[in-house]
Amino acid sequence: MKSTIKVTGVGNQVKDMTSNFYPNSVAKQFPDYIPEQIRNDYQEACAIVNLSPKASATLSRRCLQGMIRDFWKISKGSLYDEISELNGKIPADLWSALDGLRKLGNIGAHMEKDTSVIIDIDPSEAENLIVLIELLMKEWYINRHERDNLFSKILTTTAQKQAEKKGK
């Protein structure tokens, strides 16, 4: 849920003035095992989502590219090529969403050939991209970390019990 403070002027000089103030950021805190640059871009995307949704979408696009390069070890000439490499390795609906994030991020990153064409991204659209980045951080990084910890604990316990069994 997003909080907003609405300020309305009182008095002759400011009676028709109204302003909305938003929190600096709604960014979630993610663990240090997620690369710092990805976390920084995510936090910046959150901080400017209302001020500049196009810039926020561009930063979400940058997060996605960093995550693909880090998590999947795929580094091609373009994000398009990197996402294409994921086709068949991830669920089809997720692949389509990643390609959609890329396309929306391109709106902020690249000017249209016809400079009279202006395509805006509104804050709710940029927020959806941020939520997708949060989902990917959870599914790709946090779940892997938790799985690795669980597997390690099970293997350690198994080794201890096997040693106890041989000692009896």
C-alpha positions as CSV (number, residue, x, y, z in Angstrom):
1,M,0.0,0.0,0.0
2,K,1.4,3.4,-1.0
3,S,1.1,6.3,1.4
4,T,0.6,9.9,0.2
5,I,0.5,13.1,2.2
6,K,-1.8,15.7,0.6
7,V,-1.1,19.4,1.4
8,T,-3.7,22.0,0.6
9,G,-3.0,25.7,0.9
10,V,-5.0,27.9,3.3
11,G,-5.0,31.7,3.0
12,N,-5.2,34.0,0.1
13,Q,-1.8,33.5,-1.3
14,V,-1.9,29.7,-1.4
15,K,-5.6,28.8,-1.3
16,D,-5.7,27.1,-4.7
17,M,-2.5,25.2,-4.2
18,T,-2.5,21.5,-3.6
19,S,0.5,19.2,-3.6
20,N,1.0,15.5,-3.0
21,F,4.1,14.1,-1.2
22,Y,5.1,10.6,-1.5
23,P,7.6,8.6,0.6
24,N,11.1,8.7,-0.8
25,S,11.0,5.0,-1.7
26,V,9.0,1.9,-1.1
27,A,12.0,-0.3,-1.9
28,K,12.3,-3.6,0.0
29,Q,15.6,-4.5,1.6
30,F,17.2,-7.5,-0.1
31,P,20.1,-9.6,1.3
32,D,23.7,-8.9,0.5
33,Y,24.1,-12.1,-1.6
34,I,22.1,-10.3,-4.3
35,P,24.7,-8.2,-6.2
36,E,25.0,-4.7,-4.9
37,Q,24.6,-3.0,-8.4
38,I,21.3,-4.9,-8.9
39,R,20.0,-3.8,-5.5
40,N,21.1,-0.2,-6.1
41,D,19.4,0.0,-9.4
42,Y,16.2,-1.5,-7.9
43,Q,16.3,1.0,-5.0
44,E,16.7,3.9,-7.4
45,A,13.9,2.6,-9.6
46,C,11.6,2.6,-6.6
47,A,12.8,6.0,-5.5
48,I,11.9,7.7,-8.8
49,V,8.8,5.7,-9.8
50,N,6.5,8.7,-9.2
51,L,8.9,11.4,-10.3
52,S,10.0,9.7,-13.6
53,P,8.2,6.5,-14.4
54,K,10.2,6.2,-17.7
55,A,13.5,6.4,-15.9
56,S,12.2,3.9,-13.3
57,A,11.2,1.5,-16.1
58,T,14.7,2.0,-17.6
59,L,16.3,1.1,-14.3
60,S,14.1,-2.0,-13.9
61,R,15.3,-3.0,-17.4
62,R,18.8,-2.5,-16.2
63,C,18.1,-4.7,-13.1
64,L,16.7,-7.4,-15.3
65,Q,19.8,-7.4,-17.5
66,G,22.1,-7.5,-14.5
67,M,20.2,-10.4,-13.0
68,I,20.3,-12.4,-16.3
69,R,24.0,-11.8,-16.6
70,D,24.7,-12.7,-12.9
71,F,22.2,-15.5,-12.2
72,W,22.0,-17.2,-15.6
73,K,25.6,-16.3,-16.7
74,I,24.2,-15.1,-20.1
75,S,25.9,-12.1,-21.5
76,K,25.2,-11.2,-25.1
77,G,25.3,-8.0,-27.1
78,S,21.8,-6.9,-26.1
79,L,19.1,-7.6,-23.6
80,Y,17.0,-8.9,-26.4
81,D,19.6,-11.6,-27.2
82,E,20.0,-12.4,-23.5
83,I,16.2,-12.9,-23.0
84,S,16.0,-14.9,-26.2
85,E,18.6,-17.2,-24.7
86,L,16.3,-17.9,-21.8
87,N,13.5,-19.0,-24.1
88,G,12.8,-22.7,-23.1
89,K,14.8,-22.4,-19.9
90,I,12.1,-20.6,-17.9
91,P,8.3,-20.8,-18.0
92,A,6.7,-19.3,-21.1
93,D,4.6,-16.8,-19.2
94,L,7.7,-15.6,-17.3
95,W,9.7,-15.3,-20.5
96,S,6.9,-13.2,-22.0
97,A,6.8,-10.9,-18.9
98,L,10.6,-10.4,-19.1
99,D,10.4,-9.5,-22.8
100,G,7.6,-7.1,-21.9
101,L,9.8,-5.5,-19.2
102,R,12.5,-5.1,-21.8
103,K,10.1,-3.4,-24.2
104,L,8.7,-1.0,-21.6
105,G,12.2,-0.2,-20.4
106,N,13.2,0.5,-24.0
107,I,10.6,3.3,-24.1
108,G,12.6,5.2,-21.4
109,A,16.0,4.2,-22.7
110,H,15.6,4.9,-26.4
111,M,14.0,7.8,-28.2
112,E,11.5,7.0,-31.0
113,K,12.7,7.5,-34.6
114,D,9.9,10.0,-35.0
115,T,10.7,12.5,-32.2
116,S,7.2,13.8,-32.4
117,V,5.9,10.5,-31.0
118,I,5.9,10.6,-27.2
119,I,5.0,7.4,-25.4
120,D,4.7,7.8,-21.6
121,I,4.8,5.2,-18.9
122,D,2.6,6.0,-15.9
123,P,3.7,5.3,-12.3
124,S,1.5,2.2,-11.9
125,E,3.0,0.6,-15.1
126,A,6.5,1.3,-13.7
127,E,5.5,-0.1,-10.3
128,N,4.4,-3.4,-12.1
129,L,8.0,-3.7,-13.5
130,I,9.4,-3.2,-10.0
131,V,7.1,-5.9,-8.6
132,L,8.4,-8.2,-11.3
133,I,12.0,-7.4,-10.3
134,E,11.1,-8.2,-6.7
135,L,9.5,-11.5,-7.8
136,L,12.7,-12.4,-9.7
137,M,14.9,-11.6,-6.8
138,K,12.8,-13.9,-4.6
139,E,12.6,-16.7,-7.1
140,W,16.1,-16.6,-8.5
141,Y,18.2,-15.5,-5.5
142,I,16.4,-15.9,-2.2
143,N,14.9,-19.3,-3.1
144,R,18.2,-20.6,-4.4
145,H,20.0,-19.4,-1.2
146,E,17.3,-21.0,1.1
147,R,17.4,-24.2,-1.0
148,D,21.3,-24.3,-0.8
149,N,21.1,-23.8,3.0
150,L,18.5,-26.5,3.5
151,F,20.5,-29.0,1.3
152,S,23.7,-28.2,3.2
153,K,21.9,-28.7,6.6
154,I,20.5,-32.1,5.4
155,L,23.9,-33.3,4.1
156,T,25.6,-32.2,7.3
157,T,23.0,-34.0,9.5
158,T,23.3,-37.1,7.3
159,A,27.1,-37.1,7.6
160,Q,26.8,-36.7,11.4
161,K,24.3,-39.5,11.7
162,Q,26.3,-41.8,9.5
163,A,29.4,-41.1,11.7
164,E,27.4,-41.9,14.8
165,K,26.1,-45.1,13.2
166,K,29.6,-46.3,12.5
167,G,30.8,-45.4,16.0
168,K,28.3,-47.7,17.6
